[in-house]
Amino acid sequence: MAGPTSYPFLKGHGTENDFVVLLDPDGTVHGDLAPERVRALCDRRAGIGADGVLRVVRTIAYAPEQAGEAEWFMDYRNADGSVSEMCGNGVRVFARFLLEAGLATSPVPIATRAGLKTVTVDGTGPMAVFTADMGQPKVLGASQVTIEHHFWQATHVDMGNPHAVAFVDDLDPHGPVGPLVDPPVHDEDEYPDGVNVEFVVTRGERHVAMRVHERGSGETRSCGTGACAAMVAAAEAAADTPAITGQDVTYRVDVPGGVLAVTWTTDDRVLLTGPAVLVAEGETQL
Ligand SMILES: N[C@@H](CCC[C@H](N)C(=O)O)C(=O)O
């Protein structure tokens, strides 16, 4: 009698935003990657445990309309099984996987639901640093987020996926932001597909820190697109954008899981720099 089917996987993270990586070149191994399978893989007690899944699939097999742009497509899923357009920490881990598997060379073009992203690597081994060109940020206006009886103004920044960036006085989980167990209440008209919410404090000149509640994953240790959104909102609030200064502007963004650097360039692109680490590989029957 045949035993249960096993599938190879890897586990990786970027500033402790962690992912299960599944290689599925032709899109035939994992089919439609049903939400319940993603939830099982991401379960931190009964599964491998992760904030999301990165399925590595050939663009021609999954998104043929983008096949001219990149050989590989990042099929990203949140821990609850939902689909997102983009993942900034994930795209660096995805690039590291392709490079280590000998499936690409740097710079690595990667097709995503938010269009083409290109990842460049500097250095080798554990000290390697990855920079993802995240494209043009869109600052779409103001909204509000609410937790219990606290509310904050928030800036809607689109990084391919939706973000609400709220500046707060204190990130302490015992303070008004709290433990971020439930999604902050947000304006459903402004964010019809849900939203990632970043709570941001200023630490110094061109230096911010944030916590994030991610759509579909809850509070995570880091969010790359969220760090980009926080930087853009902070630079706008400080009148410190490349459009004003005439130069590229770089901010340090501290997250609970590490440090990211975000550069907003004079040609209106956002570059996200940080680590990408592969920590394990194995076989799963999930
Ligand atoms: N952690 C990611 C973002 C993942 C997707 C997000 N939860 C969404 O639903 O848009 C990042 O590093 O950007």
The ligand as an ORCA input file, in Angstrom:
! r2SCAN-3c Opt
* xyz 0 1
  N       5.321     40.195      4.929
  C       5.202     40.696      3.625
  C       3.845     41.102      3.162
  C       2.974     39.871      2.972
  C       1.626     40.161      2.351
  C       0.714     40.935      3.239
  N       0.372     40.258      4.456
  C      -0.560     41.251      2.439
  O      -1.577     40.574      2.601
  O      -0.503     42.179      1.616
  C       6.291     41.687      3.280
  O       7.422     41.458      3.740
  O       6.067     42.605      2.503
*
